[in-house]
Amino acid sequence: MTSQTKHFIELSDLIALRFQCKKEDCGATFTLPLSRALNTKKLAMCPHCERPWLNIAIGEVGERAIWEFAKSLAELARVMNEQSLSFADRFSMVLEIKPDAVTKKEV
């Protein structure tokens, strides 16, 4: 017999975007709440080690994509919960995420 575990997240459970520095000796995390206006300018560099994140020539493209993603998530959650549209009475929508994966450091 095969067993499978799936993981789902409701849109209303999404509260922030979390970023983590990939520099080996840093690992600092930075969280941008979805409940407030998103300031993607703070993603120019790591807030701890100052390693460039979006502070590069193509950074503006990444900054815009992150801002649009966060804005779309918030708008979709708002629309899905809008009482006058009654989507919540007709269906639910959740995001499926992959189960915890083994990272390279754990292998």
Backbone as a printed PyTorch tensor [residue, N CA C, xyz], in Angstrom:
tensor([[[  0.8420,  -1.1740,   0.0000],
         [  0.0000,   0.0000,   0.0000],
         [  0.8930,   1.2460,   0.0000]],

        [[  0.4970,   2.2480,  -0.7790],
         [  1.2250,   3.5020,  -0.8600],
         [  0.4820,   4.5790,  -0.0760]],

        [[  1.2340,   5.3640,   0.6510],
         [  0.6470,   6.4600,   1.4200],
         [  1.2000,   7.7770,   0.9060]],

        [[  0.3510,   8.7790,   0.8340],
         [  0.7750,  10.0830,   0.3510],
         [  0.1630,  11.1680,   1.2380]],

        [[  0.9810,  12.1320,   1.6080],
         [  0.5040,  13.2590,   2.4010],
         [  0.5620,  14.5080,   1.5370]],

        [[ -0.5280,  15.2470,   1.5080],
         [ -0.5630,  16.4970,   0.7480],
         [ -0.7230,  17.6470,   1.7170]],

        [[ -0.1850,  18.7940,   1.3420],
         [ -0.2280,  19.9860,   2.1760],
         [ -0.9610,  21.0870,   1.4200]],

        [[ -1.9160,  21.7360,   2.0920],
         [ -2.7130,  22.7860,   1.4770],
         [ -2.7210,  24.0120,   2.3690]],

        [[ -2.8040,  25.1850,   1.7470],
         [ -2.8800,  26.4470,   2.4740],
         [ -4.0310,  27.2600,   1.9060]],

        [[ -4.9080,  27.7270,   2.7800],
         [ -5.9730,  28.6250,   2.3470],
         [ -5.3800,  30.0070,   2.1180]],

        [[ -5.9580,  30.7530,   1.1890],
         [ -5.4580,  32.0970,   0.9080],
         [ -5.4680,  32.9690,   2.1560]],

        [[ -6.4740,  32.7940,   2.9830],
         [ -6.5700,  33.6040,   4.2010],
         [ -5.4470,  33.2810,   5.1950]],

        [[ -4.7720,  32.1500,   5.0230],
         [ -3.6600,  31.7810,   5.9020],
         [ -2.3390,  32.4170,   5.4770]],

        [[ -2.3010,  32.9870,   4.2870],
         [ -1.0810,  33.6290,   3.8060],
         [ -1.0020,  35.0210,   4.4110]],

        [[  0.0000,  35.2560,   5.2300],
         [  0.0810,  36.5370,   5.9320],
         [  1.3280,  37.3570,   5.5840]],

        [[  2.3240,  36.7390,   4.9720],
         [  3.5520,  37.4720,   4.6810],
         [  4.3820,  36.7490,   3.6350]],

        [[  5.3000,  37.4790,   3.0500],
         [  6.3260,  36.8860,   2.1920],
         [  7.6130,  36.8870,   3.0160]],

        [[  8.2930,  35.7600,   3.0480],
         [  9.5130,  35.6360,   3.8500],
         [ 10.6880,  35.4210,   2.9060]],

        [[ 11.7380,  36.1680,   3.1380],
         [ 12.9390,  36.0760,   2.3280],
         [ 14.0890,  35.6670,   3.2370]],

        [[ 14.9880,  34.8350,   2.7160],
         [ 16.1320,  34.3840,   3.5090],
         [ 17.3970,  34.5240,   2.6830]],

        [[ 18.4170,  35.0960,   3.2910],
         [ 19.7020,  35.2740,   2.6250],
         [ 20.3430,  33.9130,   2.3890]],

        [[ 20.8800,  33.7130,   1.1960],
         [ 21.5080,  32.4410,   0.8490],
         [ 23.0200,  32.4620,   1.0790]],

        [[ 23.5480,  33.5920,   1.5600],
         [ 24.9750,  33.6420,   1.8520],
         [ 25.2600,  32.6570,   2.9770]],

        [[ 26.2620,  31.8160,   2.8010],
         [ 26.5220,  30.6910,   3.6990],
         [ 26.6460,  31.0780,   5.1640]],

        [[ 27.3220,  32.1640,   5.4650],
         [ 27.5180,  32.5370,   6.8750],
         [ 26.5050,  33.5710,   7.3660]],

        [[ 25.4060,  33.7760,   6.6280],
         [ 24.4070,  34.7650,   7.0430],
         [ 23.0790,  34.0850,   7.3950]],

        [[ 22.2480,  33.8120,   6.3970],
         [ 20.9700,  33.1460,   6.6400],
         [ 19.8900,  34.0330,   7.2580]],

        [[ 20.1200,  35.3550,   7.2970],
         [ 19.1330,  36.2700,   7.8750],
         [ 17.8090,  36.1620,   7.1210]],

        [[ 16.7090,  36.3570,   7.8450],
         [ 15.3920,  36.3310,   7.2270],
         [ 14.7530,  37.7060,   7.3260]],

        [[ 13.9030,  37.9830,   6.3680],
         [ 13.2030,  39.2590,   6.2820],
         [ 11.7740,  38.9650,   5.8730]],

        [[ 10.8120,  39.4950,   6.5970],
         [  9.4130,  39.2140,   6.3380],
         [  8.6800,  40.4890,   5.9460]],

        [[  7.9260,  40.4090,   4.8550],
         [  7.0880,  41.5210,   4.4180],
         [  5.6330,  41.1080,   4.5980]],

        [[  4.9230,  41.7330,   5.5400],
         [  3.5200,  41.3820,   5.7790],
         [  2.6500,  41.7250,   4.5700]],

        [[  1.7220,  40.8530,   4.2310],
         [  0.8130,  41.1060,   3.1230],
         [ -0.3210,  42.0460,   3.5240]],

        [[ -0.4670,  42.3010,   4.8200],
         [ -1.5580,  43.1460,   5.3140],
         [ -1.2640,  44.6380,   5.1450]],

        [[ -0.0390,  44.9700,   4.8210],
         [  0.3510,  46.3750,   4.6460],
         [  0.8420,  46.6050,   3.2340]],

        [[  0.9600,  47.8680,   2.8600],
         [  1.5160,  48.2060,   1.5530],
         [  2.9250,  47.6200,   1.4700]],

        [[  3.2010,  46.9310,   0.3770],
         [  4.4750,  46.2340,   0.2290],
         [  5.5650,  47.1930,  -0.2250]],

        [[  6.6620,  47.2510,   0.5180],
         [  7.8010,  48.0850,   0.1580],
         [  8.9300,  47.1830,  -0.3230]],

        [[  8.9430,  46.9000,  -1.6150],
         [  9.9510,  45.9880,  -2.1680],
         [ 11.3290,  46.6290,  -2.2620]],

        [[ 11.4340,  47.9210,  -2.0230],
         [ 12.7470,  48.5930,  -2.0230],
         [ 13.6400,  47.9910,  -0.9340]],

        [[ 13.0360,  47.4550,   0.1140],
         [ 13.8060,  46.8520,   1.2010],
         [ 14.4870,  45.5560,   0.7720]],

        [[ 14.1660,  45.0720,  -0.4290],
         [ 14.7650,  43.8360,  -0.9220],
         [ 16.0090,  44.0810,  -1.7700]],

        [[ 16.4850,  45.3040,  -1.7960],
         [ 17.6770,  45.6210,  -2.5830],
         [ 18.8780,  44.8090,  -2.1040]],

        [[ 18.9670,  44.6080,  -0.7800],
         [ 20.0860,  43.8520,  -0.2270],
         [ 19.6750,  43.2010,   1.0820]],

        [[ 20.4520,  42.2260,   1.4960],
         [ 20.2060,  41.5500,   2.7690],
         [ 20.2790,  42.5840,   3.8910]],

        [[ 19.2940,  42.5950,   4.7820],
         [ 19.3120,  43.5700,   5.8720],
         [ 20.4150,  43.3180,   6.8980]],

        [[ 21.0500,  42.1490,   6.8280],
         [ 22.0990,  41.8170,   7.8000],
         [ 23.5050,  41.9480,   7.1980]],

        [[ 23.7910,  41.1800,   6.1580],
         [ 25.1480,  41.1670,   5.5900],
         [ 25.3040,  42.1030,   4.3920]],

        [[ 24.2010,  42.6810,   3.9480],
         [ 24.1710,  43.6260,   2.8290],
         [ 24.5680,  43.0110,   1.4930]],

        [[ 24.4390,  41.7060,   1.3750],
         [ 24.6610,  41.0510,   0.0820],
         [ 23.5650,  41.5210,  -0.8770]],

        [[ 23.9070,  41.9090,  -2.1100],
         [ 22.8770,  42.3720,  -3.0460],
         [ 21.8390,  41.2920,  -3.3190]],

        [[ 20.5740,  41.6670,  -3.2030],
         [ 19.4750,  40.7800,  -3.5780],
         [ 18.9050,  41.2990,  -4.8910]],

        [[ 18.1330,  42.3540,  -4.8340],
         [ 17.5620,  42.9300,  -6.0500],
         [ 18.3150,  44.1820,  -6.4820]],

        [[ 19.4140,  44.4830,  -5.8400],
         [ 20.2050,  45.6610,  -6.1540],
         [ 21.1690,  45.3560,  -7.3050]],

        [[ 20.5950,  44.9330,  -8.4150],
         [ 21.3590,  44.6130,  -9.6180],
         [ 20.5930,  45.1310, -10.8180]],

        [[ 21.1860,  45.0760, -11.9800],
         [ 20.5610,  45.6350, -13.1760],
         [ 19.1600,  45.0780, -13.4300]],

        [[ 18.9600,  43.7800, -13.1860],
         [ 17.6410,  43.1890, -13.4340],
         [ 16.7640,  43.1940, -12.1880]],

        [[ 17.2370,  43.8290, -11.1160],
         [ 16.4960,  43.8650,  -9.8640],
         [ 15.1160,  44.4800,  -9.9720]],

        [[ 14.9790,  45.4960, -10.8210],
         [ 13.6870,  46.1550, -10.9700],
         [ 12.6290,  45.1820, -11.4760]],

        [[ 13.0250,  44.2620, -12.3470],
         [ 12.1030,  43.2470, -12.8550],
         [ 11.6560,  42.3400, -11.7110]],

        [[ 12.5960,  41.9000, -10.8850],
         [ 12.2650,  41.0590,  -9.7420],
         [ 11.4150,  41.7880,  -8.7280]],

        [[ 11.7560,  43.0450,  -8.4600],
         [ 10.9920,  43.8540,  -7.5100],
         [  9.5450,  43.9980,  -7.9690]],

        [[  9.3460,  44.2910,  -9.2420],
         [  7.9980,  44.4540,  -9.7910],
         [  7.2270,  43.1340,  -9.7280]],

        [[  7.8830,  42.0260, -10.0450],
         [  7.2220,  40.7160, -10.0250],
         [  6.7980,  40.3420,  -8.6030]],

        [[  7.6570,  40.5890,  -7.6190],
         [  7.3190,  40.2950,  -6.2270],
         [  6.1540,  41.1640,  -5.7800]],

        [[  6.1960,  42.4570,  -6.1160],
         [  5.1250,  43.3810,  -5.7340],
         [  3.7970,  42.9450,  -6.3580]],

        [[  3.8210,  42.5930,  -7.6520],
         [  2.5940,  42.1680,  -8.3350],
         [  2.0650,  40.8500,  -7.7680]],

        [[  2.9610,  39.9280,  -7.4240],
         [  2.5500,  38.6560,  -6.8250],
         [  1.8370,  38.8930,  -5.4990]],

        [[  2.4480,  39.6980,  -4.6260],
         [  1.8490,  39.9860,  -3.3210],
         [  0.5200,  40.7050,  -3.4790]],

        [[  0.4640,  41.6550,  -4.3850],
         [ -0.7830,  42.4010,  -4.6280],
         [ -1.8680,  41.4670,  -5.1560]],

        [[ -1.5090,  40.5690,  -6.0530],
         [ -2.4740,  39.6100,  -6.6080],
         [ -2.9850,  38.6440,  -5.5430]],

        [[ -2.1060,  38.1790,  -4.6670],
         [ -2.5310,  37.3020,  -3.5760],
         [ -3.5590,  37.9960,  -2.6860]],

        [[ -3.2580,  39.2280,  -2.3120],
         [ -4.1640,  39.9820,  -1.4440],
         [ -5.5020,  40.2270,  -2.1420]],

        [[ -5.4710,  40.5840,  -3.4140],
         [ -6.7080,  40.8450,  -4.1650],
         [ -7.5280,  39.5720,  -4.3280]],

        [[ -6.8810,  38.4660,  -4.6230],
         [ -7.5900,  37.2000,  -4.7740],
         [ -8.2410,  36.7800,  -3.4540]],

        [[ -7.5230,  36.9200,  -2.3560],
         [ -8.0890,  36.5920,  -1.0420],
         [ -9.2950,  37.4790,  -0.7490]],

        [[ -9.1880,  38.7670,  -1.0750],
         [-10.2980,  39.6950,  -0.8480],
         [-11.5140,  39.3020,  -1.6770]],

        [[-11.3030,  39.0060,  -2.9580],
         [-12.4110,  38.6300,  -3.8470],
         [-13.0630,  37.3310,  -3.3890]],

        [[-12.2470,  36.3560,  -3.0070],
         [-12.7970,  35.0690,  -2.5800],
         [-13.6490,  35.1960,  -1.3190]],

        [[-13.3340,  36.1780,  -0.4750],
         [-14.0750,  36.3650,   0.7690],
         [-15.1600,  37.4300,   0.6760]],

        [[-15.3160,  38.0420,  -0.4750],
         [-16.3290,  39.0850,  -0.6550],
         [-17.7230,  38.4820,  -0.5050]],

        [[-18.4560,  38.9340,   0.4940],
         [-19.7800,  38.3860,   0.7930],
         [-20.7440,  38.5260,  -0.3830]],

        [[-20.7080,  39.6540,  -1.0650],
         [-21.6820,  39.8920,  -2.1420],
         [-21.4550,  38.9670,  -3.3440]],

        [[-20.2440,  38.4570,  -3.4930],
         [-19.9610,  37.5490,  -4.6090],
         [-20.2720,  36.1020,  -4.2630]],

        [[-20.2960,  35.7870,  -3.0120],
         [-20.6100,  34.4750,  -2.4490],
         [-19.8130,  33.3130,  -3.0400]],

        [[-18.5750,  33.5690,  -3.4270],
         [-17.7200,  32.4670,  -3.8990],
         [-17.5110,  31.4410,  -2.7970]],

        [[-17.3220,  31.9150,  -1.5650],
         [-17.0590,  31.0170,  -0.4430],
         [-18.2080,  30.0460,  -0.2140]],

        [[-19.4100,  30.4160,  -0.6420],
         [-20.5660,  29.5250,  -0.5090],
         [-20.5950,  28.4610,  -1.6000]],

        [[-19.8490,  28.6890,  -2.6820],
         [-19.8930,  27.7830,  -3.8310],
         [-18.6850,  26.8580,  -3.9340]],

        [[-17.5200,  27.3330,  -3.5440],
         [-16.3210,  26.4920,  -3.6230],
         [-15.2240,  27.0830,  -2.7530]],

        [[-14.2120,  26.2770,  -2.5060],
         [-13.0450,  26.7860,  -1.7930],
         [-11.8290,  26.6270,  -2.7000]],

        [[-10.8620,  27.4640,  -2.4890],
         [ -9.6330,  27.3910,  -3.2650],
         [ -8.4670,  27.4320,  -2.2950]],

        [[ -7.5620,  26.4910,  -2.4090],
         [ -6.3780,  26.4470,  -1.5620],
         [ -5.1480,  26.2510,  -2.4410]],

        [[ -4.0100,  26.6070,  -1.9170],
         [ -2.7500,  26.3590,  -2.6020],
         [ -2.1980,  25.0420,  -2.0940]],

        [[ -1.7430,  24.2130,  -2.9910],
         [ -1.0920,  22.9700,  -2.5830],
         [  0.4010,  23.2090,  -2.5970]],

        [[  1.0660,  22.8010,  -1.5270],
         [  2.5100,  22.9560,  -1.4490],
         [  3.1610,  21.5920,  -1.3650]],

        [[  4.3880,  21.5260,  -1.8280],
         [  5.0740,  20.2440,  -1.7700],
         [  5.4820,  19.9420,  -0.3400]],

        [[  5.5690,  18.6710,  -0.0080],
         [  5.9710,  18.2910,   1.3550],
         [  7.4120,  18.7100,   1.6160]],

        [[  7.7710,  18.7310,   2.8850],
         [  9.1430,  19.0930,   3.2380],
         [ 10.1160,  18.2660,   2.4190]],

        [[ 11.0550,  18.9450,   1.8050],
         [ 12.0450,  18.2660,   0.9840],
         [ 13.3880,  18.2610,   1.7090]],

        [[ 14.2290,  17.3110,   1.3900],
         [ 15.5550,  17.2520,   1.9540],
         [ 16.3970,  18.2810,   1.2400]],

        [[ 17.0470,  19.1670,   1.9990],
         [ 17.9080,  20.1770,   1.3870],
         [ 19.3010,  19.6030,   1.1970]],

        [[ 20.0980,  20.2600,   0.3780],
         [ 21.4500,  19.7800,   0.0940],
         [ 22.2730,  19.6500,   1.3590]],

        [[ 22.0920,  20.5510,   2.3240],
         [ 22.8670,  20.5070,   3.5590],
         [ 22.5300,  19.2900,   4.4070]],

        [[ 21.2970,  18.7760,   4.2980],
         [ 20.8590,  17.6340,   5.1060],
         [ 21.3280,  16.2950,   4.5470]],

        [[ 21.6990,  16.2680,   3.2980],
         [ 22.0650,  15.0100,   2.6510],
         [ 23.4350,  14.5560,   3.0910]]])
